[in-house]
Amino acid sequence: RRRHGDGAGCDAADLLELRGVSMAKIGPYELDSIVTGDCRELAQALPDESVDLIFTDPVYWQIEDYAWLAELGARVLKPGGNLLAYAGHVQQVECAAEMLRFLNPRPMLTTWMSPPYPRLFGFKMHVNYSFVLWFSKGKGVPERWVVSELGQAYQSKNTGHAWGKNFSAVAYYVEKFTNAGAFVLDPFAGGGTIPAACRLLCRNYLAFEIDPNTAERARDC
């Protein structure tokens, strides 16, 4: 039998075996789907304490989204569940302060990049790493040891979306923070990198994306 916990790929039959027929849906939503709509409205139907990991990439300058995300996590995460959210260099302190109102802070994670570096024109700064804010419900820890800084091999981006994240980095975090069959929620799906990593690694997922065209591309990611 194939081992799924170490990141081996899987298919639909594997997922059905792992989760069972009774877990084919989460609330009103089919598992392993990307739902088009406003995540604030859609997430209201999610059951309490049903999510193992929230992993997402919000719009960095919309600080209120980070506060909402943490408040959502306080409700839907299982005890000991984790929340990972990419954050911008300028906004990460303010985002973290908002999230502290609802969840426990954990060490920050970073992913180093390779040239050409994105630029913050207002600061005359080349950005050579990405921030990942880590919060938990209670004292959450990964399922496997995780490094605080990922190396430069994780730079190339998912081309399905203008702000898509590197697939290898996303898959690394999904594999380290969850076991096969776990349920991962991505409220800001964008180009679908996180759902794609979940499919590869035999994790169940649900993702929300407000833009119909982006959601359609994400389903093909």
C-alpha positions as CSV (number, residue, x, y, z in Angstrom):
1,R,0.0,0.0,0.0
2,R,1.3,3.5,-0.9
3,R,2.3,5.7,2.1
4,H,0.6,9.1,1.8
5,G,2.0,10.9,4.9
6,D,5.4,11.4,3.3
7,G,4.1,13.4,0.4
8,A,3.5,10.7,-2.2
9,G,1.2,11.6,-5.0
10,C,-2.4,10.4,-5.0
11,D,-5.5,10.2,-7.1
12,A,-9.3,10.4,-6.4
13,A,-9.5,6.7,-5.3
14,D,-6.8,7.3,-2.7
15,L,-8.7,10.3,-1.3
16,L,-11.9,8.3,-1.1
17,E,-10.0,5.6,0.8
18,L,-8.5,8.1,3.2
19,R,-11.6,10.2,4.0
20,G,-14.5,7.7,3.6
21,V,-17.8,8.4,2.0
22,S,-19.1,10.3,5.1
23,M,-16.5,13.0,4.6
24,A,-17.3,13.7,0.9
25,K,-18.7,17.1,1.9
26,I,-17.8,19.8,4.4
27,G,-20.9,21.7,5.3
28,P,-22.8,22.3,2.0
29,Y,-19.6,22.1,-0.1
30,E,-18.0,19.3,-2.0
31,L,-14.5,18.5,-0.8
32,D,-11.7,19.1,-3.2
33,S,-13.5,22.0,-5.0
34,I,-12.9,25.6,-5.7
35,V,-16.1,27.6,-5.0
36,T,-16.7,31.0,-6.7
37,G,-17.9,33.7,-4.4
38,D,-17.0,36.0,-1.5
39,C,-15.1,34.0,1.1
40,R,-16.7,36.0,4.0
41,E,-20.1,34.8,3.0
42,L,-19.2,31.3,1.9
43,A,-17.2,30.5,5.1
44,Q,-20.3,31.1,7.3
45,A,-21.5,27.6,6.3
46,L,-18.4,25.8,7.5
47,P,-18.8,23.7,10.6
48,D,-17.0,24.7,13.8
49,E,-13.6,22.9,14.5
50,S,-13.6,21.2,11.1
51,V,-10.4,22.4,9.5
52,D,-6.8,21.1,10.1
53,L,-5.0,23.9,8.3
54,I,-5.9,27.2,6.8
55,F,-3.3,28.1,4.2
56,T,-3.8,31.2,2.0
57,D,-2.4,34.2,0.2
58,P,-4.6,37.3,1.0
59,V,-4.3,40.7,-0.7
60,Y,-1.5,42.2,1.4
61,W,-2.8,45.7,1.8
62,Q,-6.3,44.6,2.9
63,I,-5.4,44.4,6.6
64,E,-9.0,43.7,7.6
65,D,-8.9,40.4,5.7
66,Y,-6.2,39.2,8.0
67,A,-8.3,40.0,11.1
68,W,-11.3,38.2,9.5
69,L,-9.1,35.3,8.6
70,A,-7.8,34.8,12.2
71,E,-11.4,35.2,13.5
72,L,-12.5,32.5,11.1
73,G,-9.6,30.3,12.2
74,A,-10.6,30.7,15.9
75,R,-14.0,29.2,14.9
76,V,-13.3,26.6,12.3
77,L,-9.8,25.3,13.1
78,K,-9.6,22.1,15.2
79,P,-7.9,22.5,18.6
80,G,-4.2,22.6,17.7
81,G,-4.9,23.6,14.1
82,N,-2.7,26.0,12.3
83,L,-3.1,29.0,10.0
84,L,-0.5,30.0,7.4
85,A,-0.9,33.3,5.6
86,Y,1.5,35.0,3.2
87,A,2.0,38.7,4.1
88,G,3.7,41.7,2.6
89,H,6.9,43.3,3.8
90,V,5.2,46.6,4.5
91,Q,2.1,45.2,6.1
92,Q,3.2,42.1,7.9
93,V,3.5,43.7,11.4
94,E,0.1,45.3,11.2
95,C,-1.4,42.0,9.8
96,A,0.1,40.0,12.7
97,A,-1.2,42.5,15.3
98,E,-4.7,42.1,14.0
99,M,-4.4,38.3,14.0
100,L,-3.2,38.3,17.6
101,R,-6.6,39.2,18.7
102,F,-7.9,35.8,17.8
103,L,-5.1,33.2,17.6
104,N,-1.8,32.4,19.2
105,P,1.4,33.5,17.4
106,R,4.0,31.1,16.2
107,P,7.5,31.7,14.7
108,M,7.4,33.5,11.3
109,L,8.4,31.5,8.3
110,T,10.2,32.9,5.2
111,T,10.9,31.7,1.7
112,W,14.0,33.1,0.1
113,M,13.9,34.0,-3.6
114,S,16.3,34.0,-6.6
115,P,16.7,37.0,-9.0
116,P,15.1,38.9,-10.5
117,Y,13.7,40.2,-7.2
118,P,10.3,41.9,-6.8
119,R,10.8,45.6,-6.0
120,L,9.2,47.9,-3.5
121,F,9.5,51.1,-5.4
122,G,8.5,53.4,-2.6
123,F,11.4,52.1,-0.4
124,K,13.9,51.5,-3.2
125,M,14.2,47.9,-2.0
126,H,14.6,44.6,-3.8
127,V,12.6,41.9,-1.9
128,N,14.5,38.6,-1.8
129,Y,12.2,36.6,0.5
130,S,8.5,36.1,1.3
131,F,6.8,36.2,4.7
132,V,4.5,33.5,5.9
133,L,2.6,34.4,9.1
134,W,2.0,31.3,11.3
135,F,-0.7,31.3,14.0
136,S,-2.5,28.5,15.7
137,K,-5.5,27.6,17.8
138,G,-3.9,26.6,21.0
139,K,-0.3,25.4,20.8
140,G,-0.3,24.1,17.2
141,V,2.8,22.4,15.8
142,P,3.5,20.9,12.4
143,E,3.2,17.2,11.8
144,R,6.8,17.1,10.7
145,W,9.9,19.3,11.5
146,V,9.8,22.4,9.4
147,V,12.7,24.8,8.5
148,S,12.2,28.5,9.3
149,E,13.7,29.6,6.0
150,L,13.3,27.9,2.6
151,G,16.1,28.3,0.2
152,Q,16.3,30.0,-3.2
153,A,15.1,26.9,-5.1
154,Y,11.5,28.1,-4.3
155,Q,11.4,31.2,-6.4
156,S,9.6,30.4,-9.6
157,K,5.9,31.2,-9.5
158,N,2.6,29.5,-10.5
159,T,1.8,31.1,-13.9
160,G,-2.0,30.6,-13.4
161,H,-2.3,33.9,-11.5
162,A,-0.4,37.2,-11.5
163,W,0.3,36.8,-7.7
164,G,0.6,33.0,-7.7
165,K,3.0,31.4,-5.2
166,N,5.8,28.9,-5.9
167,F,4.4,25.4,-6.1
168,S,7.3,23.7,-4.4
169,A,7.2,26.1,-1.4
170,V,3.5,25.6,-1.0
171,A,3.7,21.9,-1.3
172,Y,6.5,21.9,1.3
173,Y,4.3,23.7,3.9
174,V,1.3,21.5,3.1
175,E,3.3,18.3,3.6
176,K,5.0,19.5,6.8
177,F,1.9,20.9,8.5
178,T,-0.6,18.1,7.7
179,N,-1.0,14.4,7.2
180,A,-2.7,12.7,4.2
181,G,-6.4,13.0,4.4
182,A,-6.3,16.2,6.4
183,F,-8.6,19.1,5.5
184,V,-7.0,22.3,4.2
185,L,-9.0,25.5,3.7
186,D,-7.8,28.3,1.3
187,P,-10.2,31.3,1.4
188,F,-8.2,33.3,-1.1
189,A,-7.5,30.7,-3.8
190,G,-6.1,33.0,-6.6
191,G,-4.4,30.8,-9.2
192,G,-5.0,27.6,-7.3
193,T,-1.5,26.7,-6.1
194,I,-2.6,25.5,-2.7
195,P,-5.4,23.3,-4.0
196,A,-3.0,21.9,-6.6
197,A,-0.5,21.0,-3.9
198,C,-3.2,19.4,-1.8
199,R,-4.3,17.2,-4.8
200,L,-0.7,16.0,-5.3
201,L,-0.2,15.3,-1.6
202,C,-3.5,13.5,-0.9
203,R,-4.9,16.3,1.3
204,N,-8.6,17.2,1.2
205,Y,-9.2,20.9,0.4
206,L,-11.8,23.6,-0.1
207,A,-11.0,26.9,-1.7
208,F,-12.9,30.1,-2.3
209,E,-12.2,32.6,-5.1
210,I,-14.2,35.7,-5.7
211,D,-13.3,36.3,-9.4
212,P,-15.0,33.8,-11.7
213,N,-12.3,33.9,-14.4
214,T,-9.5,33.4,-11.8
215,A,-11.5,30.6,-10.2
216,E,-11.9,28.8,-13.6
217,R,-8.1,29.0,-14.2
218,A,-7.4,27.7,-10.7
219,R,-9.5,24.6,-11.3
220,D,-7.2,23.8,-14.2
221,C,-4.0,24.4,-12.2
